[in-house]
């Protein structure tokens, strides 16, 4: 709302601020023998403001041709005949009327609070007369609502009710609040469609909070919406808010009742439907919890890893020191969030929040505590999303479980224990990969094949690092190492074979989404083939020839398709190097074989 910038106007604004402070703050300190002292002082200031507004309005009315005749003066603080003509709420006259109405409203409250009811009523009537002559606009809508407090607007049902069946004032207010809540909900959808996700999230959060406050919610529906909102907060790394949404979702979902047993479900269709719905919704919330734990750990990993993807110990210590210095502010972010819950549920929500951190884990123990929470929700999610009937969902949960092990392994410094964590990933994914029909689930099969290949590859590197510390690796270590190499090659090759045509031909030009994965797979196969350990020279020669063939494929493909070079710069550079070096190694083995004959 535009306002005059004169010295007199500045004085009016300062008086209004002081009157509000006297009424709302200082009045609480008034002595028992003079309980309305601050209220009376505030009243005097409000009356002075009325006189000043009268003077300002006359001056503005004399200089504003557009508003001339619409609003000129107030006589003793009451609306004059000049307000008899309607004006728009955002016009100069409308804004002047709104200012006068605000002061009348404040005076009305002041008299009521000092137990002078008839005087208070008169000021409120003056306020209503002023605003009734103006159209409702953005500038004055809040004034309209507050001035009519206690007189809620008509509900749609009010237009068609018999005498004596009218809605109560409380129900009218409740319905009006419901309309406001729905408005917030629709705004959330509008901003989402406009791709203004920050504003959409704010309106969604406010909607959910009001639904709880006014008990306008269906537990499972509310819980799913809160869990969905948590996923938005995760993308913004706002883990405090994400955790709060998820804790509230779990608590509110429990209000829907206990899950009926299988026996009860078999005896009643209603119990069967209830069991199905409760299991599904709670499993969906559990999946959101898994994503929370996984993303929290992955974001920490990004912060802590060095340029080769290992834990940077110096960076770790630096972040720990910074956290110790900020320990007293760890709940600071909570103040900016709208907290969910009523007196019945707030403690339960806080209790659930305390079971998992919202801070990025900085060492293995912190990461492990988050991992265990995520793993417990994996078990809960699988209750409904079983392999039988929910293939895609079940496999996605397995992949998230595997990812939890993968990121936990990053924090583990003992190489053997890290290797065991990757072995758990293989145990999770391998049976599914073997049983899944590639004809119907080609994309998923490729994902599993590539992940299994990468996992075995990582385990091979770990075993290699362990063996480097030994003087001479024993037979068991060599056997295990070769098994991991062969397993990784097998899964990379399965992935590459899935790209071939039905006739078994590899494409001359790879699709964009397959370009890097396919060339990386070829590169890894080449490296693995050269790493296989054998005392047999013929086997060594065969492995190196296969390796050279794979390296050569990458070099040749990039020569024929120059646009591919950007996708595999590092791999191409190393492939070029190996294409030069491997023939020398191959020739040495051939010479050794010839001399042994």
Secondary structure, 3 states (H helix, E strand, C coil): CCCCCCHHHHHHHHHHHHHHHHHHCHHHHCCHHHCCHHHHHHHHHHHHHHHHHHHHHHHHHHHCHHHCCCCCCEECCEECHHHHCCECCCCHHHHHHHHHHHHHHHHHHHHHHCCCHHHHHHHHHHHHHHHHCECCCCCCHHHHHHHCCCCCCCCHHHHHCCCCCCCCHHHHHHHHHHHHHHHHHHHHHHHHHCCCHHHHHHHHHHHHHHHHHCCCCCHHHHHHHHHHHHHHHHHCCCHHHHHHHHHHHHHHHHCCCCCCCHHHHHHCHHHHHHHHHHHHHHHHHHHHHHHHHHHHHHHHHHHHECCCCCECHHHHHHHHHHHHHCHHHCCHHHHHCCCCCCCCCHHHHHHHHCCCCCCCCCCHHHHHHHHHHHHHHHHHHHHHCCCCCCHHHHHHHHHHHHHHHHHHHHHCCCHHHHHHHHHHHHHHHHHHHHHCCCCCCHHHHHHHHHHHHHHHHHHHHHHHHHHHCCCCCCHHHHHHHHHHHHHHHHHHHHHHHCCCCCCCCCCCCCCHHHHHHHHHHHHHHHHHHHHCCCCCHHHHHHHHHHHHHHHHHHHHHHHHCHHHHHHHHHHHHHHHHHHHHHHHHHHHHHHHHHHHC
